[in-house]
Amino acid sequence: MYPYVAAEEQVPEVRPEHHQSAVVGVLARVGTILATNRKAVAGLLLLLVFVVGAVFAPIIAPYPPDATLFVPTMGPSRAHLLGTTAFGQDIFSQLVWASRQTLMIGLIGGLAATVLAVLVGVTSAYFGGLTDHTLSVVTDVFLVLPALPLMIVIAAYEQGGGFWVLVAVIVITGWSYGARQIRPQAQSLRNRDFLTSARARGESSWYIILYELLPNMTSLILAIFLGAALYAVLAAAGLQFIGLGNPNDLSWGTMLYWAENQEALLTGSPLWVIAPGACIALLGAAVALLNYGVDEIGNPALRATRRKRGRRAGP
């Protein structure tokens, strides 16, 4: 064990610019890999379609989503691309506007669950000892709890609570799996040379975690976020479909709820059910395709395999 002064002499001081360049380097590597992977590009473009639709909903949607101005259960036409609901609302306009809440649930719920998973997983692995044991027990408890019944119980207790209740339910039931994935990778990095050097410089634990440890877990954190965001969308849609959300909110899940209540498949409005269901499926496909690119960030073997395939396909 070297004295602190000796260690300080051997290890050069790291300036803030070093951390900025490290973060930029990680982001550049992520962008390069995602841009050169065809499946990831396809998923990104598909996701971009939904994002553009949500952002520019007032421009894209031809009618207000709640306007009951039209003949009920009309079929597709030039004026109503997907027909009308049993209440005389334009289905296409509802679909576009509903993407806003659905994507917001996925973004906020996925981000919150990922942050909680990273906080618990990295803290448990880095500090070890009693901290590791306590956080591991908490994680295991949430892992063995049946997620669907727990979600239903919480959502039913706060029935009609709307957006934030759904997000809270999703975060409570969705963070533990990510924490369990992060912990072993953080443990494998804990005693690497670059972390030992940071400790020798006298850096604080949180400084080391934020600037040294987390940038080396980029691919896993991105994969956990994508999975958590998709879980949030599917869970929210499921809860809203069975009537445990606020039925006055507008999302793909509440569209399915009202379509089922009004027996859309039997009354001549099948697209009232098919359209939001297809959008949820396509959003899941976009996330799955993006994950292919994320896998390449953390697995050099996948990049090597793709390069070999590219050379074989070449002239």
Protein Blocks (a to p, Z undefined) as FASTA:
>chain_A
ZZfklmmmmpccddfklmmmmmmmmmmmmmmmmmmpmklmmmmmmmmmmmmmmmmmmmmp
mbdfklcfbcehiacdfklmnopafkopafklmmmmmmmmmmmmmmmmmmmmmmmmmmmm
mmmmmngmmllmmmmmmmmmmmmpcfklmmmmmmmmmgoklmmlmmmmmmmmmmmmmmmm
mmmmmmmmmmgmklmmmmmnopafklmmmmmmmmmmmmmmmmmmmmmmmmmmmmmmmmmm
nopacfkbccfklmmmmmmmnommlnopamlmmmmmmmmmmmmmmmmmmmmmmmmmmmmk
lmmmmmmmmmmmmZZ
